[in-house]
Amino acid sequence: MDIISYHISDEDIKEIEEVLRKLITSIGIDIAVVGDEGGRLIAYLPLGDGSHHIAERFCVVSASVLGALDQIDNLVQSKMNFFTEGLASAIYIKISPRKFFISVKFSKGVMLGTVKLFVDKAMKELEPIFQQIRERSNNKFPGLKFDMLEI
């Protein structure tokens, strides 16, 4: 059973997309998504033909990676990000304490340090939005706890 433990308003999505817009224009990122622990796509940029399908797949794969990391958390001690590099591009995922994440794909010509810096800045801007979203949900679901892959 899949329970969504929060409600995101249109205003929340606009604010999230504005942060992603600043991130995308600051450095050469191919795609940026914001998702939750269940792999649900909340927002993404850039918009374009077929990009929604790609963003959904990217979000689900990112959440799957985070779910796997959650299972080995005792080895890496409180993971907060993930990075992997391919032949032509790389992926960096930053995890929010509120169980949301930003995942970005970028070309190898973009420096990882720059990506980390700007994604960290974006996460700091998004954190108050994520906090409001979770606080609204706590009022609707008192006593329920939703942790990534909680059994």
RABELMO-V120184 format. One record per backbone hydrogen bond with DSSP energy under -0.5 kcal/mol. NH is the residue of the N-H (numbers start at 0). CO is the residue of the C=O. E is the energy in kcal/mol with one decimal. If there is no record, write none. Layout:
nh->NH co->CO e->E
nh->NH co->CO e->E
//
This chain:
nh->2 co->0 e->-0.6
nh->3 co->1 e->-0.5
nh->4 co->2 e->-0.7
nh->8 co->6 e->-0.5
nh->12 co->8 e->-2.0
nh->13 co->9 e->-2.3
nh->14 co->10 e->-2.3
nh->15 co->11 e->-2.6
nh->16 co->12 e->-2.9
nh->17 co->13 e->-1.9
nh->18 co->14 e->-1.8
nh->19 co->15 e->-2.4
nh->20 co->16 e->-2.5
nh->21 co->17 e->-2.1
nh->22 co->18 e->-2.1
nh->23 co->19 e->-3.0
nh->24 co->20 e->-2.4
nh->25 co->21 e->-1.4
nh->26 co->22 e->-1.5
nh->28 co->23 e->-0.6
nh->28 co->26 e->-2.0
nh->29 co->104 e->-2.4
nh->30 co->104 e->-1.3
nh->31 co->44 e->-2.9
nh->32 co->102 e->-2.6
nh->33 co->42 e->-2.8
nh->34 co->100 e->-1.7
nh->35 co->39 e->-1.2
nh->36 co->98 e->-1.1
nh->38 co->35 e->-2.2
nh->41 co->33 e->-2.9
nh->42 co->33 e->-1.6
nh->44 co->31 e->-2.1
nh->50 co->47 e->-1.7
nh->51 co->47 e->-0.5
nh->53 co->49 e->-1.5
nh->54 co->50 e->-2.9
nh->55 co->51 e->-2.5
nh->56 co->52 e->-2.2
nh->57 co->53 e->-2.7
nh->58 co->54 e->-2.4
nh->59 co->55 e->-2.3
nh->60 co->56 e->-2.6
nh->61 co->57 e->-2.3
nh->62 co->58 e->-2.5
nh->63 co->59 e->-2.1
nh->64 co->60 e->-2.3
nh->65 co->61 e->-2.3
nh->66 co->62 e->-2.4
nh->67 co->63 e->-2.3
nh->68 co->64 e->-2.4
nh->69 co->65 e->-2.3
nh->70 co->66 e->-1.3
nh->71 co->67 e->-0.9
nh->71 co->68 e->-0.6
nh->72 co->69 e->-1.0
nh->74 co->71 e->-2.2
nh->75 co->71 e->-1.2
nh->76 co->72 e->-2.3
nh->81 co->92 e->-2.2
nh->83 co->90 e->-2.2
nh->85 co->88 e->-3.3
nh->89 co->105 e->-3.0
nh->90 co->83 e->-2.8
nh->91 co->103 e->-2.2
nh->92 co->81 e->-2.9
nh->93 co->101 e->-2.7
nh->94 co->79 e->-2.7
nh->95 co->99 e->-3.2
nh->98 co->95 e->-2.0
nh->100 co->34 e->-2.0
nh->101 co->93 e->-2.3
nh->102 co->32 e->-2.4
nh->103 co->91 e->-2.6
nh->104 co->30 e->-2.2
nh->105 co->89 e->-2.4
nh->106 co->27 e->-0.7
nh->107 co->87 e->-1.9
nh->109 co->106 e->-1.9
nh->114 co->110 e->-2.0
nh->115 co->111 e->-3.0
nh->116 co->112 e->-2.3
nh->117 co->113 e->-2.4
nh->118 co->114 e->-2.8
nh->119 co->115 e->-2.7
nh->120 co->116 e->-1.9
nh->121 co->117 e->-2.3
nh->122 co->118 e->-2.7
nh->123 co->119 e->-2.1
nh->124 co->120 e->-1.6
nh->125 co->121 e->-2.1
nh->126 co->122 e->-2.3
nh->127 co->123 e->-0.6
nh->128 co->125 e->-0.6
nh->129 co->125 e->-2.6
nh->130 co->126 e->-2.7
nh->131 co->127 e->-2.1
nh->132 co->128 e->-2.3
nh->133 co->129 e->-2.5
nh->134 co->130 e->-2.6
nh->135 co->131 e->-2.3
nh->136 co->132 e->-1.7
nh->137 co->133 e->-2.3
nh->138 co->134 e->-1.2
nh->139 co->135 e->-0.9
nh->140 co->136 e->-2.2
nh->143 co->140 e->-1.6
nh->146 co->144 e->-0.6
nh->149 co->146 e->-2.0
//
